[in-house]
Amino acid sequence: MITFLTDRVSRLRDEGERGFALIFVLFVTTVVMIGTATTLAVASGGISPSRQNQDNAAALSAAQAGVQRMLSMLDANCPSGSISRCSAIATASTTPLTGVIGTEKYTVSTVNPGSGSAGAGYLSASNHGTLIVKSTGVSPVTASGTAANGAVTRTVTAAVSATPNPLSLAYFSNYETVGSTFLNNYYGPRKIALADLPGDQVLSAIGVSAASATVSWNGAALSSPNGLGDNICDKLWYDAASNVNDGDTATSGRATLKSTRSALPSGADYAETGTLQPLGGAKVSETRYAPCETTFSAVTNSGESFNGPVYSRDAFYLSNGTTGGAGPLFSVPTKESLPALWTGWTTNNTPAAPSSNAYRSFPTVLGAPATGSGTVSSSPFGNTLALPAGTGITAGTCTFTGPTKVALSGGNAVVTSPLTSNPGASCPATVTGAGYTVPVTTTTIDVRNSSSSTSLGFLGLSSSDITSYSRSAGDAYVSGTLTSGKLSLVTDDDIIVTGNVLASHSVAGDGKQPTTTDPVDGESDWSTGSAAIDLVATNDVRVYHPVACADQLAADLTPTTAGWCPNDMTGLYQTNQSNLVVDSSGTLLAAHPSKQYTNIAAGNEPSEIDAAIFALNGSFYADNFDRGAALGPLLVSGGVYQNHHGPLGEQWENPTGSTARAYSGFSLRINYLNYSNAGLGYVPELSGGSALHPWQLVSVATGGPS
């Protein structure tokens, strides 16, 4: 019995456990099935968001592809960068570009916030001439290109711009400084005899009691001022990678470098050492402090003036004084999308540009800057725009060698070039006496350096002129009036403008050069059928200003270095001693350095140049810019494009309270004339894009999916 009961219980336990196991298995299976169903439900629910994310990304990619398609179209159809003159821009607003990429589609068009023909109204004045492009991407689309059910749409709005054609500007510079090459040449090692002459008490002015003295200067040596080993005058105001040059590896700009030079007086950029040796006395060490920065400033009550877009990669240094007189004037027509004054200096640089008025003030010059919009704007290109280092042309229509005189007359260029034996097989010149007559149609005259040298007598330069001129360089000396044709004068070295250069009118300064008003931007354009000229120098474009020495005594001339005049006491007095050389009314006294030189061109210096002027590695400047009496305004009817801002004149010390300010040299007036449509034979291109792909993105805004 006992055994039976035991077995029965055992069987009952086994049977009960089997039932429990079955129930447990069923329970687990149910849970697993529920879990699997839940997982499948979640996964199925995720299929729509995941696909939507993919379509969203694809739609955005399509919209971005549309922007690239527009850039390619602009590169092909608007290569000049003159976006206000490209009809394809207007066409793209009413006839969008479309494309299908797999299951995605883009539609891209230009945005016209204004009205007018061609590109009028398409430029964003608030973004300095950029073009607004709107591109919409859709994903997915059907085989016919229509949006599929549930398709996602993304929109991209982009600001794009082309590397500007330099001719669309009135003025361009890489640096708002006088370059070290110029300063090293102009202020080379030299000796200057000093003597008291009747009415010219130079020695007395500087406190030397001896009968005579000699000052010896060691040269500017800008490659290593004060042993610092940097080219401060070849740098931008702000820190930038482009400041690395000529073996100087520092990216520091002038502002950073100047902050480390506590020994230099305020406003000075470099120092030159020398000695003063009085007759019978002990030598005295001297130091000349000087700036290399140049200013746009007021030299008369009307000030320097520019009536077209003015641009520099550098920070502008503008007069901003409180004494009477007007400062430089910058203006553009109301239709012009480019600002009157704009710069590569931005708020992102070190030091940062002011956000509302990106320029630096020079407080001791008459007047305050007057810009058309009241502001100086930063460029959307930053500091990437630059002039090329060389012309890049292999040969012109006519090629001449060595110093060459080019006299413009009617529709011809009469050329004298002693070192040229043959101007080239393609040159249509006829031999006339000692030179050539070149008919100007669309003509490029190319002047190359020579390994030989020649006398310069054929140029007709003054024999008493102390200015140095090369006997072998590829320099062109140009003057005259061109009444028809398009002339590009290109040189390996310098271009010296020896007289007025006029296009299709005969009276300098009469304002009668033929022009037409552009209906799009309101600027003055070259007029069809009139003459057009551009002057392109690999180095400098110089304005002829010959001077002779006021002191013609052999005893003073002999010990004085050629190119300098006796009694030039530059560097021997400080600004706070200006009463030694200028009276209380602002009139220069006889002891003033500029008074040691006399103008000898008898008023025949150039007063007008009708041309686009390019100084690719150098400057547009006046010979002897700080010597002799004032020459008045120099009118450029065209534009000026230079590596460094060259000096055309010098403003002198201004006594406290005086409203007059004496100066030497010229004051610049630019009467902007856009030669973009003239079809000149050769015009340099700005870098900042490329010749094949000038258009680039400036900014992009992306809209959300819809």
DALINCOR-V916691 format. One record per helix or strand. SS is the DSSP state (H for helix, E for strand). FROM is the first residue (numbers start at 1). TO is the last residue. If there is no record, write none. Layout:
ss: {SS,SS}
from: {FROM,FROM}
to: {TO,TO}
This chain:
ss: {H,H,H,E,E,E,H,E,E,H,E,E,H,E,E,E,H,E,H,H,H,E,E,H,E,E,E,E,E,E,E,E,E,E,E,E,E,E,E,E,E,E,E,E,H,E,E,E,E,E,E,E,E,H,H,E,E,H,E,E,E,E,E,E,E,E,E,E}
from: {2,83,87,97,104,123,125,130,147,166,171,177,180,190,197,200,202,212,222,232,241,245,248,254,270,283,293,296,305,310,316,329,341,359,368,370,377,386,398,404,412,430,435,442,457,476,486,495,515,524,532,541,547,554,575,582,588,593,597,608,612,620,630,649,663,674,687,695}
to: {77,85,94,101,110,124,127,141,162,168,175,177,186,195,197,200,205,217,227,234,243,245,248,259,278,290,293,296,306,312,320,330,343,362,368,371,378,386,401,410,416,432,439,448,459,482,491,503,517,526,537,543,549,557,580,582,588,596,599,609,615,622,644,651,672,674,687,702}
